Structure formats: structure tokens, C-alpha cells
Amino acid sequence: MKRYFSKPALAIGTLLLCLSGCQDLDETVYSSVITNDFYRSAQDAEAALTAAYGSINDLFDQASVVFASDFAGDQLWVKPVVGRNVFAVYSYDTDYSGPKSFGRTAESPYGLWQFCYKGIENANWVIERVPSINMPASRRDAIVAEALFLRAYYHFMLAKSFGDVVIRTTPSKSESDAIVPKSPKADVYKQIFKDLDEAIPKLPSYSVSTVKGRSSKEVAMGLYAKAALYAEDWTTAKTKAVEVINSGKYSLMADVLDVFNVDKEDLARQENMFAFEGDNSTRARGTTLMGFCGPANSASRDYGNSTFGSIFAFQAFFDSFNPADKRRQLLDTTFVNVAGKVVPQKDITPYTVKGVLIKKYMDRNSVGSKGRNNVPILRLADLYLIAAEAEARLNGPTALAYQYINVIRKRAGLADLQTGLSKDVFINAVLQERSWEFFAEGDRWFDLTRTNTFMTVIPKAVNEVFPVRTPQPRHRYYPIPLDEIRANPKLEQNPDWQ
């Protein structure tokens, strides 16, 4: 892996320059996190934590670092230009040379690897240095707990994407510190749970005063539940999910459409527990998902002021919804252009007459292609469906399992799920419910890979643009970027990619 011991210095140094604003240029220069001139004050601790959160911005600013996984799934398809289609047809390699034309870190797992380890490095410095700072103990403990949460989150993103990865729990103070081998995926999850076990008691519970885009006790418990689901620890997944549901700190929005209404995002935090907080007035915060998902050539002010027509939904996915399902309204087969004319489906995209638009990230007041949209990372709806799946895997489709899934179906305007289903059929119903609920949120591909069903599902998700799609077993996990292996002699490529 690359030598990340210098990256936190850049992140914190940049942050401190921003904080200094128009002050004179005779301030102390923080050129390295190792310097004794840093980690001395409460302000230093807060700045270091902000730097640790910075990788969330890196992952979601361009949006498609995380959402590259959706290009490989069965819900969405991507315009076959500038290399994004390599994920749709699984033609990427260990060097991610396919998407070089639009930047390997900008829109690929290569960026996922780099940004997550940058976040882990920054979190490790907080965890090591902040406890010695003389400041109010409760806030100091909460800062360290947030850093532990972030370290767990970044490791989770890596484990579900790459499988066996390097576990980093100490900051890199020399180049040799960065030269370490990877660990089995099971050990990565053990570290995730260890970090969350330590973080949860010290994190404050969610309240209206919680800083936007920051963790809380319940968010950490929710991440615990989701990571346990991926680790197939069904008991823990269910227990943690139910704890969040029963905490009373969050609740589902009455109208599922309001979760994605850019003008109701403050209200939506009652469900949207943890999210990338879009802000198009700040260059590093606005998301371009709006531009990707809207029609081409700024043709509709509803979607945004500058849209490219890059990502669409498969017609078959749109057709899979019950017409009564309110979530289908977050997709559309027509749009109204700036002249007030309804544009039919056949004219939405030049690639197929069956282009379906995605409406989860619209912002008619965007700044160019930058929208204010919050991009969900963890929603309360996820915890209900985690509880339903975990309960069914433990005890079959009990009344409790039905209760959890039916909460989500009811909000969508659907009848309760048919009773009397077998265990396997019920679990498949939960996975289908997840597909309808979380489409275009970077979740579906990982549901298919964690259940190892992607090879049977994906070949059916085709259209005129991608008539043949044949993933292989090795595509369950991404290859470790070749540049990282060149930089770290102890790092071995995933076996299926050797």
C-alpha cells in the first residue's frame, strides 16, 4: 500500500490554512502530524477529527468513487463512455487501466482504497494523540470515539469491497510502518467490532444538536449491525439493529419521497442517520450525482442546472416495482424540459429507447453540476431490513421478521408480505425489498456479493446498451490496486486476481 504517513499532514495542514483565513502568514506551519507543535489544544483535536472525516468527502464528492459499485449491479446502467462501462462489463484489471481516461481514483475502487486508508491514517493519529490533550474529558473522549467509529467505517468499506485487507490501528511514523501484510477478512471484522465496542459507550446519543454529518451512539450501533450482517453474525446483527430501532432516536419519514427532497433534508435526518452532507456553496462538498442522474445537456431544471445523462435505471428494474409502490416515483420514464414540454422515454437517451431516469438526487437550484443533496450512508430503513433478514436467518420467517419488513412495505404503500413463505423465499423477499428501497445508494452490488448471488442475477440485467454481462467468480471482490502492491512488498494480490 502507498505510504500514507504523509497524507494526514497534508489534510490537517490544509485544514489549518483554511481555519487561519486572512490571518498573517507568520502562523506556525504544521507540515507534519508528527510535530510536537500539533495535538496540544482542543482546537487541534477538533481539526484532526475534521481531517479524519475528510475521506467521507473524498468518497462522496464525486459520488462515483462509492457508486462505481452500482455500475456493476442489476439496477442501474452507465453511459458507455469514458471508461465507466468497464464495471458494467467487468473488464477492469488490477491496474484499473480501463477507467484511466476519467481518473483511476475519481471513479473506481482504486480511489476507494486510497481514500479509506487516508481516513484510517488520520483517525489513527486522533486515537493516539488526542487522549493526552488537556481539554474537557467528555469532549476528548467523544472525539476519540468518533475516530474509532471512522476507523471501523473505513475498514468496513474496504472489507466488503476487497475482502482480505490491511488492518491499520497505529499511525505511520516511518515508511516501514506502512509496509505490512493484509489480514483475513474475518480478522478485519473483529477489528471493526472491537473499535465499535470501544466507541459506543463514549459517543453521545443523537439529538437535534448533533453536528450534521457526524456520528452518534446510534449510528455506531447501526454500523455494527450492518457489519455483523456482512460477517454473517446474525445474532449480533439482529441485536444491534433492534437496539437502534427501539432507541427512539430515529424514525422513518412518513413519505419516502421526502427522504430525498433536497428542501427537506433537515427533517429527513430523523431517518437519514449518517450521510454525506452536500453543500454546493462549498467547493469540496457538493455532489455531482445530480448531474450524473439527470437528463443530458441541462434539459430539465427539475433535475439540476447542469446534467449529463450518464446513469440510468434498467427498464426491467423499473418494471419490477408494483405500480402502487411510492418508491417507483423516484424513477421516471419521462421528464419535463425547460420549455415545459414532456420528453418521452424514447428521447431520454440516444443509447436506448428504454432509458429510465433516477430522481433521488434532484436539485433544481444546483450550482452547475454540483447539488446540495445529502447522500445516504446509513438509514433507519436499513436497520429494519437488517433485523428482518437476521431474524429470518436465525429463526425462519417468524412474526417478528414479518413485522420488520412490513414496516418498510407499509411506508412504500404496499400490502404486507405474503405469509407462509419458506425461510429461503422470505430472505429473498427481504433482499428484493432492499433492492427497491436502496437503489442508487451504493448498496445493491454488495448485497449480491455478500450473498454470492451476483453470478446468477447479473446476466439477466441487460439491455440494448449492455446485451451481455458475464461476471466471473473473481469479481466478487475488487483486485487490490497494482500500484499499492508495487509500493508494499508485503501486500499480496487477491488470489482470484493473481
N, C-alpha and C positions, 0 to 999 in steps of 0.2 A: 504494500500500500504506500501511497505517497507520504512524504514527510510533513505531517500536519502540525508539527510543533511550532511552526512559524505562523500558521493561519490565524489562531486566536489573537496573536499580536496585531495582525492587520485589522481584524474585526473590531477589537477594542480600541486600537489606535484611531481607526476611522470614526468610531462612535464618539470618542473623546473630542476629536476635532469638531464633530457636529455639535456636541454639547457646548464647546467653547464659543461657538457662534462668531461674533465680531470682536471678541476679546483680543488683546495684544498678542503678538506671536512670540512672547517670551515665556509662555507656559512650559511646564515640564513636559518633555516628549516621552510618551510611553511607547517605545519602539518594540518592547517585548513584554509578554505577560510574566516573564521570569524576573523582571526587575523588581528590586525591593521598594521602588517608588510606587508600586501599584499594590492593590489589595490592602490598603491601610484604613480606608474610611467606608462609611455606609454608602457614600456616593459611588465609590469604586465597586462595592459589592453589587449595587443595582446595575451599574454599567456592564459589569461582567455577565450578569444574568441576562441582560438585554442582548448581549452578544451571543449567548447560548441559544436564545430564542431566534436569533438571526437566520439560522438554517431553515426555519419554517418559511421565512420569506423567500429564501433561495429555492426551496422546493415548490412553492406555490406561486411565486411572482409570475413566471412564465406559464405556470399552471401545468404545462405538459411534461415536466420532469416527473411528477407523480402520475399524471394522466396518460403517459405513454402506455401504461398497462391497459387502459381502456381501448387502445388501438388494437390490442391483441384479443379482445373479448368478443362476445356474441351479441352485444347491444349496439355498439357504435362502429362506424367505419370512418376512415380518414381520407381526405383528398389525396390521390396517389401522386403527389409531387414532393419535392424537396426531401425525400428520404423517409418521411414518416410511415410510408407504406411498408417499410421493412419489418415493422412489428405486426402488421396485419397479415403478412405472408411468411413471417418467421425466417427472414433471410439475413438477419443481423448476425454478426460474428463476434469473436472475443475482443476484437478491437473496436467494435461498434462503428466499423468503417462505412456501413451503409448510410447512416444519417449524418456523415461528416458535413454535408452541404449546408445543413442548418445548425451545426454545432453539436458535438457529442455530449457536452454537459447540459446544453439548453433543453433538450427534449429526448432524453434517453436514460436508461438505468445507469449509465456512466456518471451522470450528474447526481443521481440518487446516491450512489456510493460516495462520491466526493462530499456532497453537502451533508450527508448524515454523519460522516466521520469528522467533518469540521465542527458540527454541532456537538458531537460527543467530546471532542477535544476541549471545546470551550466550556462544556458542562463539567468536565473533569477538573479544570482549573478552579471553577467555583467551589466544587465539592472539597477540594484540597485546601484552598487558601481562605475562603470566607469564614470558616469556624474560628479563626484566630483574630478576626477583626473585632475591635471594641465598638459595639453597637448594640441596640436593643436586642435581647436574646430571642424574643419571639419572631422578630422580622428576620434576624440572621438565620434562625432555624428554618423559617419558611423559604428563604432564598435557596438554601442548600437542598431543601425538599423539592423545590421546583426544578433544580438542576438534576436531581436524581430522577424525577419524572421524565425530564427531557432525554436523559441518557437512556432510560428504558424505552421511550418512544422511538428514538433514532435506531436503537438496536432492533426493535420490533420491525421497523420498516426494512431494515437490512435482512433480517432473518426470513421474513415472508417473501422477500424478493430474490435472495441469493442462496438461501439455505444455510450451510455452514459458513460462518463469517468470523472475522477477528473480533474478539471481545476487548474493549478498551476501558479500563477502570482507573487508570492513572494518567496524568498529563505527560506529554512527551517533552522531556527536558534536554534530550540529546537525540541525535539521529538514530542511535542504536535502540532507543526506546520505541521507535516506530517500527522496528524490524521484528515482528512477532508473527507466529503462525495463526491460522484460523482455528476455531473450535467447533465441535459438533453442534448442530442446531439445538439439540436438547440442552446443552450447556448454556447456549445463548439465552434460551427461555428461562433457565434457572437464574441467570443474572438479571434478567428483566424482572422476574418476580421478587428477587432479593432487593433490587432498587426500589420497587414499588412498596414492598413491605416496610422499608425504612422511611419512604417519603410520606405515605398516607397519614400516619399519626401526627406529622408535623405540618401538614398542609391545612390551611383554613378551609372550611366548608364554603361552597358557593353562596354568594349574596349579590345583591344588585350593585354593590360597591366593588366587586371583583373586577380587576383590570381586564379590559377586553383582550381576548386572545391569550389569556394566561390560564394556567392550570388551577384546579381546586382539588379538594379531597375526593369529591365525587368523580371528577374527570379521571383522576389516577385510578380509582376503583373501576371505572369503565374501561380504561385501557387494560387493566388487569384481567377483566372478564374477556375482552376480545383476544388478548394474547393467550389466555388459557384455552380459548376455543381453538386457536390455531395449534396449540400444543396438545390438543385432544385431552385436556384435563377437564372433563365435562363437569365434575363436581364443583371445581373452583370457578369455572366459567358461569355456572348457574348461580352459585352463591354470591359472587361479586355483582353480577347483573341485577339480581333481586335486591341486593343492598342499595344499589343506585336507584332502582325503581321505587323502593319503599322509603328512600331518604326524604322524599317530598321536596327536594331542592329543585327538581326539574319537572316539567310536564309537557305533553305533546301539544303543539299548536292545534287549535280546533279545526283549522282549514290547512290542509297540507300545502296548498299553493302559497300560503303566507310564509312558509319556511324559506322560500326563495324569492320573496318580494323584497327587492333592494331597499324599498322605502319603509319596510317593517323589520329591519334586521335587529334593532334593539329589542323589540318584542320577541323575536324568534330565538333569542338566547335562552328562553325558557326551555327550548328543546335542543337547540344547536349548542351543545355543551362545550365543544372545543373546535375552533375554526381558524382558518387563515382569514384575518380581518382585512378586507380590501379597503383601500383608500386611494382614490385616483388623484388626490391632491398631493400625495407623496410619491415621488418617482418610484421608489422601491416597493410600493405596497399595492398598487392597482393590479388586478389580474386581467390577463388577456383572454380568458376563457370566453368572455362575452364575444370578443372578436372572432374567435375560432368557430363558435357555435351559431352565430348569426348568418344570414344570407350574404352572398358575395357583394362586394362593391358598394357598401353602405346603402343598400337598397331599402332598408327599413329602419326608421327611427326608434321603433319599439325595442329592437334588439340592441341598438347602440349606434353611435355616430360613425364608427368605422369598423366594419365587419368583413370577414374574408371568405366565409363559406368553406371552412376547412374540415369540420367534423359534423357528421350526420348520424342519425339512428337508422338501423336496418328496418326496412319495411316489415319484415317478419316479427321484429321485436315490438313495433308499434301495434301490429295486428294481434299480438299475444295478450294485450290488455282487454279486459272486459270493458265495453264502451261506457259502462257506468262508473268505472274506476276514475276517480278525480285525478289521479296521478298521470293519466294519459293526457290531461290538459297541459302537462309540462313538455309535451311534444306537439308538433303541428305539421300538417301536410300542405298548408298554405301560409301566406303572410300578406300583410297589407303594406304596400310600398309607400314612399314619401308622397306620392300623388293621391293616395287614398284608394288605390286600385288593389283588388285581391289578386295576388300572384298564385297561380295554380301549381300543383305539385310538379308537373312536368317541366316547369320553368325554374324550379328552385336551384337546380344544379345541372351543369352540362354533362355530368357523368352518367346519370341515370334518371329515368322519369319517376323514380320512386324515392327521391330524397326526402327525409323526414327531419325537420328542424328540432333542435333542443332548446327549451325555454327556461332552463333552471338558472341561467346566468345573464339575464337581460338587464340592461341599464341604459335607458334612453338618454340619460344625462352623462354618458361616458365622456372621458377626455380622450379623443381619438379612439384607440382600441383598448384603452385602459378603463375597466369598470370598477365600481365600488363594491362589487359583490363579495360577500363572505363565502368562502368555500368550506363546506363542512368537512371536518376531520372525524368527529365523533358526535353522533346524535342520540338522543334518548330512544328514538325508534330502534336503533341498533341494539340497545340493551334488551328491549322486549323480544326481539327476534333471536338474540343470543340465548336468552332464558328459555325460549320455546324450543330451540334446537338442542340445547344442552339437556333439558328435562327429557326430551324425547329419546335422546341417545342413552340416557341413564335408565329411564323407566318406561319407555314407549310413549305413545300419544295419549298421555293422561289428560284429565280435565284441566289441570294446571297448564299443560303445554298448549292446549287449545285456547285457554284464556289469554295467554300472552300473544299468540299470533292473531287472535280475533280483535284485540285492541287495535292493532295496526290495520287490519282489514276494515274495521268499522270506520275508522278515521278516513279511509280511502273511499267510503261509500259502498262497500261490498258487504254481502251477506257473510255470516260466519262460515268458516271452513267446514266442509262436509265431515260429519262424524263417522266413526267406524273405520278410519283408514288404518292400514298396517303401519308399522314403525317406519319402514323404508319409504313408503309413499308419503307419510306425513313429513319426514325430513326433507324429501324432495320438494314438498309444498312450501316448507319454510325457505328453502334455497330459492325457489321461484319468487316467493314474496320478497325476499331480499333483492332479487333482480329488479323487480318493479319499483321497490322503494328507493333503492340507492343507485339507480342508473346514473351514469355520468358523474359519479363521485369517487372514481378511482378504486372501487371495491370489488366489482364483479370478477375480474380476472383472478383475483386471489381467492375468491370463493371456489372457482373452478379448479385452481391448482391445489388448494389445501384439501379438497375432496378428491383430487386426482380424476376429475371427470372431463377435463378440458379436451382430451383427445377424441371423445365421442360427441361432445357438444359443438365444438368449433367447426368441424367440417359441414355442419348444417347451416351455419351462419354465413351465407354467401349472397351475392347479388351480381349485377352486370359488371360492376367495378372489380370485385374480387370473386370470380366464379369458382375458384378452387382455393381451399385453405386447409393445409395438412400439417398441423403441428406434430412434432416428434416428442418422445419422452424427455429429451434433454431440455425442452422448452418449459418444463415445469418451474425451473429456476433460471434466472439470468446467468450468463457467464460473468465471472469476475473480470473487470476491465483489464485488458492486457497490459496497459501502462502501469497499473498497480502491481501486477506480478513482476514486471521488469524492475520496479523500484524496491520491491520487498522480496529478497531471495527466499524467505521462509513461507511465502504465501503461495499456495498451490491452487491451480485452476480446479473448478468443479469437475468431478470425474467424467460426467457426460460430455463435457466440452474439451477434454484433453485430446 
